Amino acid sequence: MNEGIVIIPTYNEIENIETIIRAVFLLKTPLDLLIVDDNSPDGTAQKVRELQVEFGDRLNLEVRAGKAGLGTAYVHGFNWAISRKYEYIFEMDADFSHNPNDLEKLLEACKKGADMAIGSRYSNGVNVVNWPLSRVLLSYFASVYVTMITGMKIKDATAGFVCYKRKVLESINLGRIKFVGYAFQIEMKYRTYCNGFNIVEVPIIFTDRTKGESKMSNAIIKEAIFGVISLKIKRMLNRL
């Protein structure tokens, strides 16, 4: 078992899954992988099982009963990784919007003192490739909105490319997290911030997927808008 594990939630990622797994395992830094699949009808989990023959216990698979949302998939993966005492726990997408090579940059930041290292699209200008302007503006101003409401000095509050030290996840009541999309990413950062941990943003270049379909929806956007206000109110009432 290596000291770090990368958690990748999947739903219908058959076009990307083998390539992303091989890319992670080609890194100089040895990291384990956990795929949390929501019973994808396209055979994503079966492809992972086939690759487990090649990669052994470095490649792990958890299959859930059905599509239950990104946030709950990560919570499932976090609990799995915590129980196995991984020191560094990563979250990233399967679609190569997050460059696997940047995992080592996040790990280095945590080893140098960060408790949470965020792969940030906006900490050094706007570094997004292949998104329409409307999507860039939505994402960028969502982070500005989060900063205004929560007081966090984070330029990419909705980022989904993160490395946590295990102690951060152990300090968060994961059972209380119910958000699934942008709001989940915001809540994880806000709880980390409220617990006094050191958060560092690492500049990355984000490239939109070229294969498969985006999971973005209007419901996820609405959840983020109202979820931030909910988090702030809970903090003010000491109920976070």
Helices and strands as residue ranges (DSSP letters): E 4-10, H 17-25, E 32-37, H 44-55, G 56-58, E 59-63, H 70-83, E 88-91, G 100-102, H 103-111, E 116-120, E 128-129, H 133-150, E 162-165, H 166-171, G 174-176, H 182-194, E 199-203, E 206-207, H 218-236
